[in-house]
Structure formats: C-alpha cells, structure tokens
Amino acid sequence: MADAVFHSFFLIFAGAALVASLALYGRQPMLVAYIVLGAILGPYGTAMVPDVALISEISHIGIIFLLFLLGLDMQPQALFGVFRKVTLVTLISSVIFASVGYLTGHLFGFSHLENLIIGAAMMFSSTIIGIKLLPTTVLHHRHVGEMMVGMLLVQDFIAIFVLLVLLSGQDGQVDFVKIGTALFALPLLIGLSIAAVRYVVLPLFARFDRMGEYIFLLSIGWCLGVSQIAELAGLSREIGAFIAGITIATHPISQHIALSLKPLRDFFLVLFFFSLGAQFDLGLLSSIAVPALLLGGSMLVIKPVVFRYLLHRQSEKNMQAWDVGCRLGQISEFSLLITYVAYSTAMIGNEASHLIQAATILTFLVSSYIVVFNFPNPIAIKDELRRD
C-alpha cells in the first residue's frame, strides 16, 4: 500500500512538474496541464495511477485549506458589507443559470429530476479557479476581490443548502427536520468558534508566538477541527474551514498563518486538479459530447454577460463588472460534489452525471485560458498581466 501511494505521488508530481514546464514554455495555464495529466495517467487513460479515489479524498483537503485562507483574509465587518451588496445579484444570477441548465437537460431528453439537478449544478462558480487566478493584492485590498469573495461565499451557502436537500432525501422525500437542524447548527458553530478563539486559541498564539512550528500545527489543528465539527453538525467541512479562518482574521497573526499555509494548499490543489481529470470516463465522451459542449459553452457565454449586467445595474463600473463576470464564468467544484451525491443516491443516471462533469471540466479549461490571457493573475503568460 505504501509503495503504491509513493508511486502515485511520484507520477503525479513528477508529471506535474514536467507538464507545467511544457505549459509555461507553450504559454498555457498550468491548471489545464494538471487536468490533462490526470486524464492521461488515470484509470480511463494509461491507468498508471489506478487508485484515483484515494487521491481525490486527499485532494479535498486543498479545498478546505483554500476556504480557511479565504477566511483569514476577510475582515468580518467588511464581509457583512459585501454580503449586502452581492446577495441579490448572486440569487438572481443563480436562478438564471439554473434555468438554462434545466432547459438544456430537457432539450436532450433527461428526466425532470435529472434536469433539476443539472440546473442546480450550474448555479455556482469555482472558488478554486476564481481565487487561485486572483492576484493577492486584489484579493486583500481591492473592491473586485471583495465582490468576488462575497459572491462565491453566497453561492457556497446556496450549494450547502442544495447538498442538505440531496443528503436528506429518502425515497423521493425531503427531510426538512434534518435541513432545519443543519441551518440551526450554523450560527451555533459560529458562536462557539468565536468563544474558542477568544479564550483558547488566541491566548495560545500569544503565549507561544515565537515558536513557528507550534503556530503552524495549531493553525492546521484549528482549521481541521472546526471543519470536522461542521461536518458532524450536518454542514460541510468547507464552511467549517471558512468559519475557522474568519474567526481569527482580526488578529495580526492571521497573515503569518496565511503565508505559511499557502504552499500546503497548493500541494493539495495539484492533487485536486489531477483527480478531476483522472475520474472522467473518456468512453462516455461520444454520447455526451454535444450536450456537454452546449451546456458548458452556454455557461461560458451567459455567466460573464449576466454578472456584468447585474453588477453594472448595481452601479459597478463596467470594467470591474466584466472582470468579476469573466473570473466567475465557469461551473464549480461544488457542482461535482452535487453530482456525486445525486448519483450515489440514484437521483441521476450515469450519462447525466458525466454530462455535468464534462461541462464542468470544459468550463474550467476555457475559463482558465480566458483569465490567464486577458486579466491580471499570478500565473499569467504575459509579463504585463502577471500579478502575485
């Protein structure tokens, strides 16, 4: 087992280093290279990395760290102000995207329930793509960064509600008691986290702030601990990680923690994008190619236009509205999670599941190209667009 894991990690990271080098020389986004590498080495390609399930489980830790770092970068007062500005825009746009997804599924003969889930999966934009391709200075100090993070977080809350509905369903019925319990647990978890930070975590940081290794371990323990409690409370680990981050964001040590955890986050995100490409069944591509192209293509066109229109109507500058719209112009990793839950509970069939996966991967690829070649980002090919 140990040899198999080492062999898989060797192939993934040695291969990632190789394809990333080729991608940079060829002026291509590195995220695209990781997905392509997964498709080549995964069980539906050369099968050199057959146990993708294990890699996928490990890779989701990267999303948890990403949400934790997002929380560290957000001041609570600023976050509530952003929520007031973006909630209506996010809700209206989500309804539009869900309607387009439903109609696309209906056009190709999927069932009513499958169309509902296809529509639900289209509502969200990728936190990983959006934040990873956003310069740190924009994320921390610019209005565009605040707007993006606010919209992504509102989408995350909607996604969690959708997941609660799917997970509570049994024999076609929705368990409203289970949903209500989870929604009640959210403010309770926030309150307990604030108290724990004030009376336990921050005093420990203050007492041992000279010991970098301890700060690193305590930060990871706090992040994963709140994530696991959130999961047990019926929420999600991602929301727990965000709560863990934002509850210590006002303390000066938060920026030190953010810098120390970024390499760890990037390590797991390479695994995430690899597993995304590796889990796709290439054998089904011919049967879903046309609907996937239409579904993914419509999202790539409609999302930037809708976000631009709604944000501009809300008095945002035209360039800023286009910037946010294009950066959020893809489907989300939450969509893949919704697809997995729906498929595992037999709410959708194999073709509907792979349709959503194919459309998501397509938008990941094309959206990465659009942002990397046209907007400031940390991995831009052009020097004038590269911003760290």
TORKOL-4160 file (C-alpha; in steps of 0.2 Angstrom, whole numbers, padded with zeros to 4 digits, m for minus):
388
<pt num="1" X="0000" Y="0000" Z="0000"/>
<pt num="2" X="0014" Y="0012" Z="0005"/>
<pt num="3" X="0023" Y="0008" Z="m0011"/>
<pt num="4" X="0008" Y="0011" Z="m0021"/>
<pt num="5" X="0004" Y="0028" Z="m0013"/>
<pt num="6" X="0023" Y="0033" Z="m0016"/>
<pt num="7" X="0022" Y="0028" Z="m0034"/>
<pt num="8" X="0006" Y="0038" Z="m0037"/>
<pt num="9" X="0013" Y="0053" Z="m0029"/>
<pt num="10" X="0029" Y="0051" Z="m0039"/>
<pt num="11" X="0020" Y="0050" Z="m0055"/>
<pt num="12" X="0008" Y="0065" Z="m0051"/>
<pt num="13" X="0021" Y="0077" Z="m0045"/>
<pt num="14" X="0035" Y="0072" Z="m0057"/>
<pt num="15" X="0022" Y="0073" Z="m0071"/>
<pt num="16" X="0015" Y="0089" Z="m0065"/>
<pt num="17" X="0032" Y="0097" Z="m0065"/>
<pt num="18" X="0035" Y="0091" Z="m0082"/>
<pt num="19" X="0019" Y="0096" Z="m0090"/>
<pt num="20" X="0019" Y="0113" Z="m0080"/>
<pt num="21" X="0036" Y="0117" Z="m0088"/>
<pt num="22" X="0029" Y="0112" Z="m0105"/>
<pt num="23" X="0014" Y="0123" Z="m0102"/>
<pt num="24" X="0024" Y="0138" Z="m0097"/>
<pt num="25" X="0035" Y="0136" Z="m0112"/>
<pt num="26" X="0020" Y="0134" Z="m0123"/>
<pt num="27" X="0011" Y="0149" Z="m0114"/>
<pt num="28" X="m0003" Y="0138" Z="m0107"/>
<pt num="29" X="m0011" Y="0139" Z="m0090"/>
<pt num="30" X="m0004" Y="0126" Z="m0078"/>
<pt num="31" X="m0021" Y="0121" Z="m0071"/>
<pt num="32" X="m0025" Y="0115" Z="m0088"/>
<pt num="33" X="m0009" Y="0104" Z="m0088"/>
<pt num="34" X="m0014" Y="0096" Z="m0071"/>
<pt num="35" X="m0031" Y="0091" Z="m0078"/>
<pt num="36" X="m0024" Y="0084" Z="m0094"/>
<pt num="37" X="m0011" Y="0074" Z="m0084"/>
<pt num="38" X="m0025" Y="0067" Z="m0074"/>
<pt num="39" X="m0034" Y="0061" Z="m0090"/>
<pt num="40" X="m0018" Y="0053" Z="m0096"/>
<pt num="41" X="m0012" Y="0044" Z="m0081"/>
<pt num="42" X="m0029" Y="0040" Z="m0073"/>
<pt num="43" X="m0039" Y="0024" Z="m0075"/>
<pt num="44" X="m0048" Y="0029" Z="m0091"/>
<pt num="45" X="m0031" Y="0034" Z="m0099"/>
<pt num="46" X="m0015" Y="0024" Z="m0096"/>
<pt num="47" X="m0021" Y="0018" Z="m0079"/>
<pt num="48" X="m0003" Y="0022" Z="m0072"/>
<pt num="49" X="m0012" Y="0029" Z="m0057"/>
<pt num="50" X="m0027" Y="0017" Z="m0054"/>
<pt num="51" X="m0032" Y="0022" Z="m0036"/>
<pt num="52" X="m0040" Y="0039" Z="m0040"/>
<pt num="53" X="m0052" Y="0038" Z="m0026"/>
<pt num="54" X="m0038" Y="0039" Z="m0013"/>
<pt num="55" X="m0030" Y="0054" Z="m0022"/>
<pt num="56" X="m0047" Y="0063" Z="m0023"/>
<pt num="57" X="m0051" Y="0060" Z="m0005"/>
<pt num="58" X="m0033" Y="0068" Z="0000"/>
<pt num="59" X="m0035" Y="0082" Z="m0013"/>
<pt num="60" X="m0051" Y="0089" Z="m0005"/>
<pt num="61" X="m0040" Y="0094" Z="0010"/>
<pt num="62" X="m0034" Y="0108" Z="m0003"/>
<pt num="63" X="m0051" Y="0115" Z="m0004"/>
<pt num="64" X="m0053" Y="0115" Z="0015"/>
<pt num="65" X="m0036" Y="0125" Z="0016"/>
<pt num="66" X="m0042" Y="0136" Z="0002"/>
<pt num="67" X="m0058" Y="0141" Z="0012"/>
<pt num="68" X="m0048" Y="0143" Z="0028"/>
<pt num="69" X="m0036" Y="0155" Z="0019"/>
<pt num="70" X="m0051" Y="0165" Z="0012"/>
<pt num="71" X="m0057" Y="0167" Z="0030"/>
<pt num="72" X="m0041" Y="0173" Z="0036"/>
<pt num="73" X="m0041" Y="0186" Z="0023"/>
<pt num="74" X="m0058" Y="0193" Z="0026"/>
<pt num="75" X="m0062" Y="0205" Z="0040"/>
<pt num="76" X="m0080" Y="0201" Z="0047"/>
<pt num="77" X="m0086" Y="0219" Z="0046"/>
<pt num="78" X="m0081" Y="0221" Z="0028"/>
<pt num="79" X="m0088" Y="0204" Z="0024"/>
<pt num="80" X="m0106" Y="0209" Z="0030"/>
<pt num="81" X="m0105" Y="0225" Z="0020"/>
<pt num="82" X="m0100" Y="0215" Z="0004"/>
<pt num="83" X="m0115" Y="0202" Z="0008"/>
<pt num="84" X="m0127" Y="0217" Z="0007"/>
<pt num="85" X="m0121" Y="0222" Z="m0010"/>
<pt num="86" X="m0119" Y="0205" Z="m0018"/>
<pt num="87" X="m0133" Y="0194" Z="m0011"/>
<pt num="88" X="m0147" Y="0200" Z="m0023"/>
<pt num="89" X="m0135" Y="0199" Z="m0038"/>
<pt num="90" X="m0130" Y="0181" Z="m0033"/>
<pt num="91" X="m0148" Y="0175" Z="m0031"/>
<pt num="92" X="m0154" Y="0182" Z="m0047"/>
<pt num="93" X="m0140" Y="0175" Z="m0057"/>
<pt num="94" X="m0141" Y="0158" Z="m0049"/>
<pt num="95" X="m0160" Y="0157" Z="m0054"/>
<pt num="96" X="m0155" Y="0162" Z="m0072"/>
<pt num="97" X="m0140" Y="0149" Z="m0073"/>
<pt num="98" X="m0151" Y="0135" Z="m0066"/>
<pt num="99" X="m0165" Y="0139" Z="m0079"/>
<pt num="100" X="m0153" Y="0137" Z="m0093"/>
<pt num="101" X="m0146" Y="0121" Z="m0086"/>
<pt num="102" X="m0163" Y="0114" Z="m0084"/>
<pt num="103" X="m0169" Y="0119" Z="m0102"/>
<pt num="104" X="m0153" Y="0111" Z="m0109"/>
<pt num="105" X="m0156" Y="0095" Z="m0100"/>
<pt num="106" X="m0174" Y="0095" Z="m0106"/>
<pt num="107" X="m0168" Y="0098" Z="m0124"/>
<pt num="108" X="m0158" Y="0082" Z="m0123"/>
<pt num="109" X="m0171" Y="0071" Z="m0115"/>
<pt num="110" X="m0166" Y="0069" Z="m0097"/>
<pt num="111" X="m0179" Y="0066" Z="m0084"/>
<pt num="112" X="m0187" Y="0080" Z="m0074"/>
<pt num="113" X="m0177" Y="0076" Z="m0058"/>
<pt num="114" X="m0161" Y="0075" Z="m0068"/>
<pt num="115" X="m0164" Y="0092" Z="m0076"/>
<pt num="116" X="m0167" Y="0100" Z="m0059"/>
<pt num="117" X="m0150" Y="0093" Z="m0053"/>
<pt num="118" X="m0142" Y="0099" Z="m0069"/>
<pt num="119" X="m0149" Y="0116" Z="m0066"/>
<pt num="120" X="m0144" Y="0116" Z="m0048"/>
<pt num="121" X="m0126" Y="0112" Z="m0053"/>
<pt num="122" X="m0125" Y="0126" Z="m0065"/>
<pt num="123" X="m0128" Y="0139" Z="m0052"/>
<pt num="124" X="m0111" Y="0140" Z="m0045"/>
<pt num="125" X="m0094" Y="0147" Z="m0050"/>
<pt num="126" X="m0077" Y="0139" Z="m0045"/>
<pt num="127" X="m0069" Y="0145" Z="m0029"/>
<pt num="128" X="m0053" Y="0137" Z="m0034"/>
<pt num="129" X="m0052" Y="0144" Z="m0051"/>
<pt num="130" X="m0058" Y="0161" Z="m0045"/>
<pt num="131" X="m0047" Y="0164" Z="m0031"/>
<pt num="132" X="m0031" Y="0155" Z="m0037"/>
<pt num="133" X="m0031" Y="0166" Z="m0053"/>
<pt num="134" X="m0034" Y="0182" Z="m0042"/>
<pt num="135" X="m0019" Y="0192" Z="m0038"/>
<pt num="136" X="m0016" Y="0193" Z="m0019"/>
<pt num="137" X="m0016" Y="0212" Z="m0019"/>
<pt num="138" X="m0033" Y="0212" Z="m0027"/>
<pt num="139" X="m0040" Y="0198" Z="m0015"/>
<pt num="140" X="m0034" Y="0208" Z="0000"/>
<pt num="141" X="m0036" Y="0226" Z="m0004"/>
<pt num="142" X="m0047" Y="0229" Z="m0020"/>
<pt num="143" X="m0065" Y="0231" Z="m0022"/>
<pt num="144" X="m0065" Y="0217" Z="m0036"/>
<pt num="145" X="m0058" Y="0205" Z="m0023"/>
<pt num="146" X="m0071" Y="0208" Z="m0010"/>
<pt num="147" X="m0085" Y="0207" Z="m0023"/>
<pt num="148" X="m0079" Y="0190" Z="m0029"/>
<pt num="149" X="m0076" Y="0183" Z="m0012"/>
<pt num="150" X="m0093" Y="0189" Z="m0006"/>
<pt num="151" X="m0102" Y="0181" Z="m0022"/>
<pt num="152" X="m0093" Y="0165" Z="m0020"/>
<pt num="153" X="m0097" Y="0163" Z="m0002"/>
<pt num="154" X="m0116" Y="0167" Z="m0005"/>
<pt num="155" X="m0115" Y="0153" Z="m0019"/>
<pt num="156" X="m0107" Y="0142" Z="m0006"/>
<pt num="157" X="m0121" Y="0144" Z="0006"/>
<pt num="158" X="m0133" Y="0140" Z="m0008"/>
<pt num="159" X="m0123" Y="0125" Z="m0013"/>
<pt num="160" X="m0123" Y="0118" Z="0005"/>
<pt num="161" X="m0142" Y="0120" Z="0006"/>
<pt num="162" X="m0144" Y="0110" Z="m0011"/>
<pt num="163" X="m0132" Y="0097" Z="m0003"/>
<pt num="164" X="m0143" Y="0096" Z="0013"/>
<pt num="165" X="m0158" Y="0093" Z="0002"/>
<pt num="166" X="m0150" Y="0079" Z="m0008"/>
<pt num="167" X="m0142" Y="0071" Z="0008"/>
<pt num="168" X="m0159" Y="0072" Z="0017"/>
<pt num="169" X="m0169" Y="0064" Z="0003"/>
<pt num="170" X="m0175" Y="0047" Z="0006"/>
<pt num="171" X="m0187" Y="0038" Z="m0006"/>
<pt num="172" X="m0191" Y="0054" Z="m0015"/>
<pt num="173" X="m0195" Y="0063" Z="0001"/>
<pt num="174" X="m0185" Y="0078" Z="0009"/>
<pt num="175" X="m0181" Y="0078" Z="0027"/>
<pt num="176" X="m0185" Y="0096" Z="0032"/>
<pt num="177" X="m0181" Y="0092" Z="0051"/>
<pt num="178" X="m0163" Y="0087" Z="0045"/>
<pt num="179" X="m0161" Y="0103" Z="0035"/>
<pt num="180" X="m0168" Y="0114" Z="0049"/>
<pt num="181" X="m0156" Y="0106" Z="0061"/>
<pt num="182" X="m0141" Y="0109" Z="0050"/>
<pt num="183" X="m0146" Y="0128" Z="0047"/>
<pt num="184" X="m0148" Y="0130" Z="0066"/>
<pt num="185" X="m0131" Y="0122" Z="0069"/>
<pt num="186" X="m0123" Y="0136" Z="0058"/>
<pt num="187" X="m0125" Y="0151" Z="0070"/>
<pt num="188" X="m0121" Y="0140" Z="0085"/>
<pt num="189" X="m0105" Y="0134" Z="0077"/>
<pt num="190" X="m0100" Y="0152" Z="0073"/>
<pt num="191" X="m0104" Y="0157" Z="0091"/>
<pt num="192" X="m0094" Y="0143" Z="0098"/>
<pt num="193" X="m0079" Y="0146" Z="0087"/>
<pt num="194" X="m0078" Y="0164" Z="0092"/>
<pt num="195" X="m0078" Y="0159" Z="0110"/>
<pt num="196" X="m0065" Y="0146" Z="0107"/>
<pt num="197" X="m0054" Y="0158" Z="0098"/>
<pt num="198" X="m0056" Y="0172" Z="0111"/>
<pt num="199" X="m0052" Y="0161" Z="0126"/>
<pt num="200" X="m0041" Y="0147" Z="0120"/>
<pt num="201" X="m0034" Y="0149" Z="0103"/>
<pt num="202" X="m0028" Y="0167" Z="0103"/>
<pt num="203" X="m0020" Y="0165" Z="0121"/>
<pt num="204" X="m0011" Y="0151" Z="0115"/>
<pt num="205" X="m0005" Y="0161" Z="0100"/>
<pt num="206" X="0001" Y="0175" Z="0111"/>
<pt num="207" X="0010" Y="0164" Z="0123"/>
<pt num="208" X="0020" Y="0154" Z="0110"/>
<pt num="209" X="0021" Y="0166" Z="0096"/>
<pt num="210" X="0040" Y="0164" Z="0094"/>
<pt num="211" X="0038" Y="0145" Z="0090"/>
<pt num="212" X="0034" Y="0144" Z="0072"/>
<pt num="213" X="0032" Y="0126" Z="0071"/>
<pt num="214" X="0019" Y="0127" Z="0085"/>
<pt num="215" X="0009" Y="0141" Z="0076"/>
<pt num="216" X="0009" Y="0130" Z="0061"/>
<pt num="217" X="0002" Y="0115" Z="0070"/>
<pt num="218" X="m0011" Y="0125" Z="0080"/>
<pt num="219" X="m0017" Y="0133" Z="0064"/>
<pt num="220" X="m0019" Y="0117" Z="0055"/>
<pt num="221" X="m0027" Y="0109" Z="0070"/>
<pt num="222" X="m0040" Y="0123" Z="0072"/>
<pt num="223" X="m0044" Y="0123" Z="0054"/>
<pt num="224" X="m0047" Y="0104" Z="0053"/>
<pt num="225" X="m0055" Y="0103" Z="0070"/>
<pt num="226" X="m0069" Y="0116" Z="0066"/>
<pt num="227" X="m0071" Y="0108" Z="0048"/>
<pt num="228" X="m0074" Y="0091" Z="0056"/>
<pt num="229" X="m0087" Y="0098" Z="0069"/>
<pt num="230" X="m0096" Y="0107" Z="0055"/>
<pt num="231" X="m0097" Y="0090" Z="0045"/>
<pt num="232" X="m0104" Y="0082" Z="0061"/>
<pt num="233" X="m0117" Y="0096" Z="0063"/>
<pt num="234" X="m0123" Y="0092" Z="0045"/>
<pt num="235" X="m0115" Y="0107" Z="0037"/>
<pt num="236" X="m0099" Y="0104" Z="0026"/>
<pt num="237" X="m0080" Y="0104" Z="0030"/>
<pt num="238" X="m0078" Y="0119" Z="0018"/>
<pt num="239" X="m0089" Y="0130" Z="0028"/>
<pt num="240" X="m0081" Y="0125" Z="0044"/>
<pt num="241" X="m0064" Y="0129" Z="0037"/>
<pt num="242" X="m0070" Y="0146" Z="0032"/>
<pt num="243" X="m0078" Y="0149" Z="0049"/>
<pt num="244" X="m0061" Y="0144" Z="0057"/>
<pt num="245" X="m0052" Y="0157" Z="0047"/>
<pt num="246" X="m0063" Y="0171" Z="0048"/>
<pt num="247" X="m0064" Y="0170" Z="0067"/>
<pt num="248" X="m0045" Y="0174" Z="0069"/>
<pt num="249" X="m0044" Y="0186" Z="0054"/>
<pt num="250" X="m0044" Y="0201" Z="0065"/>
<pt num="251" X="m0028" Y="0195" Z="0074"/>
<pt num="252" X="m0012" Y="0201" Z="0067"/>
<pt num="253" X="m0005" Y="0183" Z="0066"/>
<pt num="254" X="m0018" Y="0179" Z="0053"/>
<pt num="255" X="m0007" Y="0185" Z="0039"/>
<pt num="256" X="0008" Y="0175" Z="0045"/>
<pt num="257" X="m0003" Y="0159" Z="0046"/>
<pt num="258" X="m0009" Y="0163" Z="0028"/>
<pt num="259" X="0009" Y="0164" Z="0021"/>
<pt num="260" X="0014" Y="0148" Z="0030"/>
<pt num="261" X="m0001" Y="0138" Z="0023"/>
<pt num="262" X="m0001" Y="0143" Z="0005"/>
<pt num="263" X="0012" Y="0130" Z="m0001"/>
<pt num="264" X="0002" Y="0116" Z="0008"/>
<pt num="265" X="m0013" Y="0122" Z="0000"/>
<pt num="266" X="m0005" Y="0122" Z="m0017"/>
<pt num="267" X="0001" Y="0104" Z="m0014"/>
<pt num="268" X="m0016" Y="0098" Z="m0012"/>
<pt num="269" X="m0024" Y="0108" Z="m0026"/>
<pt num="270" X="m0012" Y="0100" Z="m0038"/>
<pt num="271" X="m0020" Y="0083" Z="m0032"/>
<pt num="272" X="m0037" Y="0090" Z="m0034"/>
<pt num="273" X="m0035" Y="0096" Z="m0052"/>
<pt num="274" X="m0026" Y="0079" Z="m0056"/>
<pt num="275" X="m0040" Y="0069" Z="m0049"/>
<pt num="276" X="m0053" Y="0079" Z="m0058"/>
<pt num="277" X="m0045" Y="0074" Z="m0075"/>
<pt num="278" X="m0042" Y="0056" Z="m0069"/>
<pt num="279" X="m0060" Y="0052" Z="m0064"/>
<pt num="280" X="m0068" Y="0057" Z="m0080"/>
<pt num="281" X="m0073" Y="0041" Z="m0091"/>
<pt num="282" X="m0067" Y="0045" Z="m0108"/>
<pt num="283" X="m0078" Y="0031" Z="m0115"/>
<pt num="284" X="m0094" Y="0040" Z="m0112"/>
<pt num="285" X="m0087" Y="0056" Z="m0121"/>
<pt num="286" X="m0095" Y="0052" Z="m0138"/>
<pt num="287" X="m0113" Y="0050" Z="m0131"/>
<pt num="288" X="m0112" Y="0066" Z="m0121"/>
<pt num="289" X="m0101" Y="0077" Z="m0132"/>
<pt num="290" X="m0114" Y="0088" Z="m0140"/>
<pt num="291" X="m0125" Y="0091" Z="m0124"/>
<pt num="292" X="m0109" Y="0094" Z="m0114"/>
<pt num="293" X="m0102" Y="0107" Z="m0127"/>
<pt num="294" X="m0119" Y="0116" Z="m0127"/>
<pt num="295" X="m0121" Y="0116" Z="m0108"/>
<pt num="296" X="m0103" Y="0121" Z="m0105"/>
<pt num="297" X="m0102" Y="0133" Z="m0119"/>
<pt num="298" X="m0118" Y="0142" Z="m0114"/>
<pt num="299" X="m0112" Y="0144" Z="m0096"/>
<pt num="300" X="m0095" Y="0152" Z="m0103"/>
<pt num="301" X="m0105" Y="0164" Z="m0113"/>
<pt num="302" X="m0120" Y="0168" Z="m0101"/>
<pt num="303" X="m0111" Y="0169" Z="m0084"/>
<pt num="304" X="m0100" Y="0184" Z="m0089"/>
<pt num="305" X="m0114" Y="0193" Z="m0098"/>
<pt num="306" X="m0126" Y="0190" Z="m0083"/>
<pt num="307" X="m0114" Y="0195" Z="m0070"/>
<pt num="308" X="m0108" Y="0210" Z="m0080"/>
<pt num="309" X="m0126" Y="0216" Z="m0082"/>
<pt num="310" X="m0132" Y="0214" Z="m0064"/>
<pt num="311" X="m0116" Y="0221" Z="m0057"/>
<pt num="312" X="m0117" Y="0236" Z="m0069"/>
<pt num="313" X="m0135" Y="0239" Z="m0064"/>
<pt num="314" X="m0129" Y="0239" Z="m0046"/>
<pt num="315" X="m0118" Y="0254" Z="m0051"/>
<pt num="316" X="m0102" Y="0245" Z="m0053"/>
<pt num="317" X="m0090" Y="0251" Z="m0066"/>
<pt num="318" X="m0091" Y="0242" Z="m0082"/>
<pt num="319" X="m0073" Y="0236" Z="m0082"/>
<pt num="320" X="m0075" Y="0229" Z="m0064"/>
<pt num="321" X="m0091" Y="0221" Z="m0069"/>
<pt num="322" X="m0083" Y="0212" Z="m0084"/>
<pt num="323" X="m0068" Y="0207" Z="m0073"/>
<pt num="324" X="m0079" Y="0199" Z="m0060"/>
<pt num="325" X="m0090" Y="0191" Z="m0073"/>
<pt num="326" X="m0076" Y="0183" Z="m0083"/>
<pt num="327" X="m0067" Y="0177" Z="m0067"/>
<pt num="328" X="m0083" Y="0168" Z="m0062"/>
<pt num="329" X="m0088" Y="0162" Z="m0079"/>
<pt num="330" X="m0086" Y="0143" Z="m0075"/>
<pt num="331" X="m0095" Y="0129" Z="m0066"/>
<pt num="332" X="m0090" Y="0125" Z="m0049"/>
<pt num="333" X="m0081" Y="0110" Z="m0040"/>
<pt num="334" X="m0097" Y="0111" Z="m0029"/>
<pt num="335" X="m0106" Y="0106" Z="m0044"/>
<pt num="336" X="m0095" Y="0090" Z="m0045"/>
<pt num="337" X="m0099" Y="0087" Z="m0027"/>
<pt num="338" X="m0118" Y="0089" Z="m0030"/>
<pt num="339" X="m0116" Y="0077" Z="m0045"/>
<pt num="340" X="m0108" Y="0064" Z="m0034"/>
<pt num="341" X="m0121" Y="0065" Z="m0020"/>
<pt num="342" X="m0135" Y="0064" Z="m0033"/>
<pt num="343" X="m0128" Y="0049" Z="m0042"/>
<pt num="344" X="m0124" Y="0040" Z="m0027"/>
<pt num="345" X="m0142" Y="0041" Z="m0021"/>
<pt num="346" X="m0148" Y="0036" Z="m0039"/>
<pt num="347" X="m0156" Y="0053" Z="m0042"/>
<pt num="348" X="m0147" Y="0054" Z="m0058"/>
<pt num="349" X="m0140" Y="0042" Z="m0071"/>
<pt num="350" X="m0123" Y="0039" Z="m0077"/>
<pt num="351" X="m0125" Y="0050" Z="m0093"/>
<pt num="352" X="m0132" Y="0065" Z="m0083"/>
<pt num="353" X="m0118" Y="0063" Z="m0070"/>
<pt num="354" X="m0104" Y="0063" Z="m0084"/>
<pt num="355" X="m0113" Y="0077" Z="m0093"/>
<pt num="356" X="m0111" Y="0089" Z="m0078"/>
<pt num="357" X="m0093" Y="0083" Z="m0076"/>
<pt num="358" X="m0089" Y="0086" Z="m0094"/>
<pt num="359" X="m0097" Y="0103" Z="m0094"/>
<pt num="360" X="m0088" Y="0107" Z="m0078"/>
<pt num="361" X="m0071" Y="0102" Z="m0084"/>
<pt num="362" X="m0074" Y="0111" Z="m0101"/>
<pt num="363" X="m0078" Y="0127" Z="m0092"/>
<pt num="364" X="m0063" Y="0125" Z="m0080"/>
<pt num="365" X="m0051" Y="0124" Z="m0095"/>
<pt num="366" X="m0058" Y="0138" Z="m0106"/>
<pt num="367" X="m0061" Y="0150" Z="m0091"/>
<pt num="368" X="m0043" Y="0147" Z="m0086"/>
<pt num="369" X="m0037" Y="0152" Z="m0103"/>
<pt num="370" X="m0049" Y="0167" Z="m0103"/>
<pt num="371" X="m0042" Y="0174" Z="m0087"/>
<pt num="372" X="m0024" Y="0169" Z="m0089"/>
<pt num="373" X="m0023" Y="0178" Z="m0106"/>
<pt num="374" X="m0034" Y="0193" Z="m0103"/>
<pt num="375" X="m0034" Y="0198" Z="m0084"/>
<pt num="376" X="m0020" Y="0201" Z="m0071"/>
<pt num="377" X="m0016" Y="0184" Z="m0062"/>
<pt num="378" X="m0002" Y="0175" Z="m0053"/>
<pt num="379" X="0002" Y="0163" Z="m0067"/>
<pt num="380" X="0000" Y="0174" Z="m0082"/>
<pt num="381" X="0010" Y="0171" Z="m0098"/>
<pt num="382" X="0012" Y="0189" Z="m0102"/>
<pt num="383" X="0023" Y="0199" Z="m0090"/>
<pt num="384" X="0012" Y="0214" Z="m0090"/>
<pt num="385" X="m0003" Y="0203" Z="m0083"/>
<pt num="386" X="0007" Y="0194" Z="m0070"/>
<pt num="387" X="0002" Y="0199" Z="m0053"/>
<pt num="388" X="0007" Y="0189" Z="m0037"/>
